[in-house]
Amino acid sequence: MPPKYELHLNYLLFYHLFFSFFFTYYILNFGGDSQGYWRFTMQQVMIRGEVTWYSYFGDGTTFILWLCYIPSQIMGLSYLTGNILFGFLGFIGIRYIFVMVADYFPSNHSVLNVPLFPTIFYFLNLHFWSAGVGKDSICFWGIAWFLFALQQYKSRWWQAVFALFFVYMARPHVGFALLAGSGIAILLGSEIKPTVKLLLSSAILGGVVYLSSSTLEALRIEEFSFETLGELAGQKVGYLNNSSVGSGVNLASYSWPMKLFTYMFRPLFIDAHNIVSFFSSFENLLYLWLSLFIYRNWTPEAIRDMPLFIKAGMITFIPVTLAFMNSLSNLGIVMRMKNMTMIYFLLFCFFLIAYNKHLRMLKVQEKMKYFQRREEIIKKKTATQPPVSP
């Protein structure tokens, strides 16, 4: 990776640290589940009998409490310190994605003369929701770590196992989608040898089958469908998921395309109700702008040569989006929930544009070489021809 990009990683570390402080201020003043995780005031979690560290081990909310138990209850660290600790994991996730983009993207692309890389890694939502105590930081870090390991599966397969554990325990449905999406990406990819592809796909299929029953049990649903996952998401976000809250929308009256548009590209400026949603509008406008280039840059070669981590991230993004877009009627919750996977949609659009731009540059270089060779041949012929006598 070029030294100039390594310098940006140093900037991003301090930038992300700032958001851990800002996250602390925001939660203390406006409320949120994060305080409940660290201070153990989550009323929906009831522990019977003697309370120990292992009492909290489980999926979902209890897993985050299990992670917080030692630093919070035994070591007595402050809530700010907890946000910094979780925020550091979020930064590690950002670093994984940053390094892969620097290594595997063929060229850069600019919008209004601003290069997308590394600018997109300074987006507010990328840092805000991964800078504090909660499931969002764990899932963002775990997904990025899993895809980082998957990209170099031969030497990092064991890291993928650990990363999947954290994602699955924090949000079982997201972990399940991540594993299944990675299996599909491996089958569609051309960079893996057929024999290795068969082995990897079989292993992932075995993992999907093994986790399917426990995932259904953990989510308390009978089958995997967009309707059941949507209902589950609506239950999880609680009272904030309604149109009477400041950033609520009347989701029931929306058509399917409008629900998808709302999830992916709102809030826009007309929806902004606070400083966070205002800055999010800039990001969503860029998402919308880049998505318009998908059709023009969509080629079989681009999909074939796309890095495995983007394929897996994008395939994971699709079912998660289809499930959440039908249930999340609060734009604040939408920003929070889509932060786990939206970066991979952005990188998907970015790669398609960068790949085709790279191909056009190669064609121009080939033409230049052709004309240079032609000019050299003409010069040689001219030099070897005998002078014309008067």
N, C-alpha and C positions, 0 to 999 in steps of 0.2 A: 504494500500500500504506500502511495507517495507520502513524503513527509508533511505536505500541506494538509492532507486529510488527517494525519495523526494529530496535528495541531488542533483541528476542529474537534476531535474527540476530547481533548483537554477542555476546550471551551464548553462542550456539551455537558461535561461532568459538573462544572460549576453552575451552568445554566439549570441543570436538573436539580442540583442541590437547592438552588433558589426556590424551585417549585415545591420542594418538600416543606420549606418554611411557609410559602404562600398557601399550600394545601392545609397546613396546620391552622393558619389564620382563618381560612375559609370555613373549615369544619367547625372550629370553635365558635365562630360567629353566626354561621348559618345552619349548623347541624349536619348530621350524617351518620351512617352506620360505623364509620371508621373509629369514632370515639368508643362506641360500644364494644368493638373488638378488643381494643387495647385496655379498656378499663373494666371489662367483663360485666357490662350492664345490658347484654343482649337478653331481653326478657323471653324471647322465643326459645332459648336454650335452657332446659331444666335438667340439672344433674342430681340424681337421687343417691343418697348414701354419702360416703366420704369422698370429698373432692380432691382428686390428684391430677397430675399432668396428663396421665393416660385416660382419664375420664372424658377428656375432650377430643380424643382421637376419633375421627370420623370424616365423612365427606361434607362439603358445603361449609356452612357457618362454623360448625364445630372444628373443622380443620384449621381455620384461621385462628380460632381461639387456642387451639393446640400449639400453633406456631408462636402465638403471643405469650403463652403462659410463663415460660422461663424468664424472658426479658422483662415482662411486665409484673408478674405476680411474685416471682422469686428474687429477681435482681432489682426490681423497683425502678426501672428506667422510666423516664418521662415520656409523654405522648409524642412530643417533638422528636425525641430520640427514636421512637418507634417508627415515625414517618421517614426519618432519614435512613433507617435500616431497610425498610421496605422499598424506599425510593432508590436505594443503591441497587437492589435487585432489578428494579425497573430500568435503571440506567444500563445495567449489564445486558438486558434485553435489547435496548436501543443500540448498544455497541455491537452486538451480534449481527443485527440487521445492517448496520452501517458498514461493517467490514465486508459482508457478503455483497452489498451493492458496489462497493469500491473494487472488489475483486472480479465480479462476474458481469457487470454491465459494460457493453462494448463502447458506448459513447454517452455523452451528457446531452441534455436538452434544456433550452431556456424558454421561459415565458416572460414577456416584457423585459427581455435582456437580463433576467435573473435566472441563474442556473438552478435546475431542480435539485441537483446534488451538489452540496450537502444541505441546501436550504430547507428541504422538506423535513429534515431531522431537527429543525428548530420550531416546528409547529407546536402550538400551545397544548392542544389536546393530547398529543403524543407524550408529553411530559406530565401534565397536570394529573391525569387519571392513573399514572403509573408511579406517582411520587409519594404515596402514602399508604398507611395500613389498610389492607382490604384485599378482596379477591381479585380486583382489577390488576393490581401490581403483580400478584403471583401468576395470574393467567397470562398477562402480557409477557412477562419474563420467561415463563415456562414454554409458551408457544414459540417464541424467538429462539430459545435454547434448543428445543426439539428440532426446529427446521435447520438451525445451524449444524446440529449433529447429523441430521439426515443428508445434508449436502455432501458431507464427507463420511458416509455411513461405515466405510471399512474400518476406520480408526476411531470413530466417535459413537458407534452404535450403543455403547453402554451409557453414554450421556443422554441419548434419546430416551432410554428407559427411565432414567431418573427424572428427566424433564416432563415426560408424560405422566409420571406419578403425581407431580405437583399440580399439573393442569387438571387431571382427572379428579383428584381429591378436592380441589377448590370448586370446580364446576364440572361434574361428571358428564353432562351432555356435550360440553365443549371439548373435553378430552376425548370422548368417543368420536366426535366429528373430526377431530384432528387426526386420530389414528386411521379412520376410514378414508379421509381425504388423502392422506399420505400414501395409502395403498393404491388408490386410483391413480395418483400422480406417478407412481412408480410404473404401473402398467402402461400408462400413456407415454412415458418417457422413452427416448432412444439412446440416452447416454449410458444406460446400464445394460450389461450383457444379458442375453436371454436366460441363461442358466441362473445367474445371480438374481435377475428380476423375478424368476419363478420362486426362488428360495425366499427372497424378501417379501414378496406378495403373499406367499403361503404363511410366513410367520405373522405378518400383519393381519391376514384373514383369521388366523387362529386367535390372535389377540382380540379382534373385533367380536368374534363369536364368544370368547371367554368373558369379555366385559359386558356383553349385551344384556345378559340377565341381571347382573349386579347394577348396571346403569339404570335399567327399568325400575329395579327395587329402590335404588337410591333416590330416583326422581318421583317415585310413587305414581307411576303411570303404567298402563297396560301394554302400550305399543309405541313404536317410533313413528310419528307422523307430524307434519307441520302444525296441525291443529292442536295436538296434545302438547307439543313443545311450546307453542304460542301461548296456550292457556297457562302452562307452567311458568313461563317468563312473566306473564301478567300477575300471577300470584306472588312471585319472588320480589317484584319491585314494590308491592304493597300500595299504600295510600298515595304515593307520588304518581302512580300510573293512572291518572285520570285527567280529564280535560278541565277541571276546575282549578288546577294548580297553575302557577304563573306561566309555565311554558307548555301547558297541555294543548292537545289538538283533538278534534272530534274524529277519532280514527274510524268509528263505526260508519260514518257517512262517506268514507273515502273508497274509491275504486282500487283494484289491485295495483295498477300502475302508480297511482298516487301514493299508496302506502309504501311502495318501493322507493319512490322519489323522496318521500318524507324521511324514511330511515337513512338513506344514503346521502342526501344532499341538503337536508335542513338541520339546524336553523340557518336561514339566509338572513340578510340584513333586516328584512321586514319582520322577522321573528325574534330578533335580538331583544332580550329583556334584562340582560346584565352584561358586565364586561367580558365574562367568559364566552357567552354565546355570541357576542359581537365579534370577537377574534375568531371564533369558530366559523363564522360566516365567510371569512376570507378563505379558510381551508376548504369549506364545502364548495365554494365557488370554483376553486382550483380542481377539486374532484370532479365537478360537473363539466368543466372545460376539458379536462383530459379524457373523460369518458366519451366525449364526442369524437375522439380520434381513434377509438377502438376499431370501428368498422373499416376505416381507410388503411389502418396498419395491421389488420388481422391477416396473417398469412400462415400457411402450414409450416413454413420454414422457421418463422418466429416462434411458434408454439413448440416446434421440435427442439430448437436450440435454447429455449428458455431454461434458466437454472431450476433445478429440482425444488429448491426452497420456495420459489414463487409459484410454481405449479401446485405444490402441496398447500401453500398458504391460500391461494385463490380458490382451490376446490373446497377447502375448509370454510372459507368465507361464504360460499354460496348457501349451504344449508343453514348456517347460523343466521344469515341475513333473512332467508325465507321464513325462519321460525320467529325471529324477533320483530320483523316488520309488521306482522299481523297482530301484535299484542302491545307494543310499547307506544303509548299515546302521550308520553311526556318527553319533550325534546331534550331536557337535561339528562334523563335516563338513557335516551337514544345515544347522546354523545358519549356517555360513560360505557355503555355496553358494546358499541361498535368499535371502541378504541382497541379492543383485543385483536381485531382482524382487518380493520379498514386500511391499515398501512399496506397490506398485501394487495388490495385492489389498486391502490395508488401506484405501487411498484409494478403491478401487472400492466397498467396503462403506460407508465414510464418506460418499461422495457420494450413494449411494442414500438413506441415512437423511436426510442434510441436504436433499436435493432435495424429498423428500416432506414433510419438516418445513416447508420453505419454502412449498410449495403449501398446506399446512394453514393457515399464517399468512396467506397471501393470501386464502384463503376466509373466515377470521375477519375480516380487514380489510374484505372486500367486504360481509359481513353487517352489520358495524358501520356502514359507509357507507350501506347500505340503510336501516337503522333510523334513522340520523340524518336522511336525506332524508325519510323517512316522518314523523318527528317534526316537521320543519320545515314540511312540507305541512299537517299537522294544525294547527300553530300559526297558519299563514297563514289557513287556512279559518276558524279560531276568531276571528281578529282582524277578518276582513272580514264576518262575520255580524252583522246588526243586533241590538241588544239586545232581549230579549223584554220586551214591555210587561206590566205587572201586570194 
